[in-house]
C-alpha cells in the first residue's frame, strides 16, 4: 500500500473505532496514586459505582483522574482573562481520556447535616432544574394519562357548579359570628 492509502486506512479504522465506542468514556494509562497504568471503558449517561477494597484506587480514578481532567477541560473553555483568576489546573497522570464531558463532583465527606440533601441541592442546581421543568414540562393526569389543560376562572366556576363530586364547606362572610352551611351549587 502507498503512504496515502495507509493514512486513509488508519483514518477509516479510527473512525470505525470511534463509532463503536461512541457513548463511552475511555481511560488509557491512568497512573494517579494507586492506579498503575489502568485502562477502563465506562458507559456514558449511566450511574457508575466504583467498589473495591480500601486503597484499591477508587477515589484516584473518580476524583484525581476523571474529575480533575473534566474540570481542567471545562476551565480551558473560558477566556484567557477569566482563567487567570482560576489558577492553573494540572493534567492528571494519564495517557489519554476520550469521551469526557464537563463533570460535577461532590466530596466524600458529609457536606450538609441535612439527611435529605441530594446532588441537586448540594450543587445548587436544583432551583434551576425546577424552573426549567416548570416552564418546559407538559403535565399529564396520573388518573387518565391525558394531557392537563389550563382553565379560565369562568371555566372552573362552571366545572365546580355542575360537578357532583365537589361540595363547598367554606366559611361565609358573617361579621363576628361564625356559621357553617353547605352550599348547594345545583
CORUR-V555738 format. One record per residue. N is the residue number from 1. SS is DSSP state (A for helix, B for strand, O for the rest). PSI is psi in whole degrees, -180 to 180 (NA if undefined). Layout:
n=<N N>
ss=<SS SS>
psi=<PSI PSI>
//
This chain:
n=<1 2 3 4 5 6 7 8 9 10 11 12 13 14 15 16 17 18 19 20 21 22 23 24 25 26 27 28 29 30 31 32 33 34 35 36 37 38 39 40 41 42 43 44 45 46 47 48 49 50 51 52 53 54 55 56 57 58 59 60 61 62 63 64 65 66 67 68 69 70 71 72 73 74 75 76 77 78 79 80 81 82 83 84 85 86 87 88 89 90 91 92 93 94 95 96 97 98 99 100 101 102 103 104 105 106 107 108 109 110 111 112 113 114 115 116 117 118 119 120 121 122 123 124 125 126 127 128 129 130 131 132 133 134 135 136 137 138 139 140 141 142 143 144 145 146 147 148 149 150 151 152 153 154 155 156 157 158 159 160 161 162 163 164 165 166 167 168 169 170 171 172 173 174 175 176 177 178 179 180 181 182 183 184 185 186>
ss=<O O A A A A A A A A A A A A A A A A A A O O O B B B B B B B O O O O O O O B B B B B B O O O O O O O O O O O O O O A A A A A A A A A A A A A A A A A A A O O O A A A A A A A O O O O O O O O O B B B O O O O O O O O O O O O O O O O O O O O A A A A O O O A A A A A A A A A A A O O O B O O O O O O B O O O O O A A A A A A A A A A O O O O O B O O O O O O O O O O O O O O B O O O>
psi=<148 170 -43 -38 -39 -44 -41 -40 -42 -42 -42 -43 -43 -35 -46 -43 -41 -35 -36 -41 10 140 16 161 124 126 127 127 44 130 24 131 -106 -3 132 93 53 129 137 147 125 141 142 160 34 158 124 133 129 123 159 177 160 131 9 -5 13 -53 -34 -40 -49 -53 -51 -19 -67 -50 -43 -43 -41 -42 -42 -44 -38 -44 -28 -20 -16 157 155 -37 -44 -37 -27 -26 -18 -36 172 128 123 149 134 159 87 145 -48 142 123 146 14 130 178 147 159 136 139 132 156 -33 159 121 -37 148 -12 120 -12 8 143 176 -40 -41 -37 -41 -2 25 -12 -46 -38 -38 -40 -45 -44 -49 -39 -34 -22 -15 158 126 141 146 133 -19 -46 -20 2 153 134 146 161 130 149 170 -41 -41 -42 -42 -41 -43 -45 -41 -40 6 134 -12 -5 129 146 121 33 151 126 160 120 33 -133 -7 134 127 145 138 145 130 133 108 -6 NA>
//
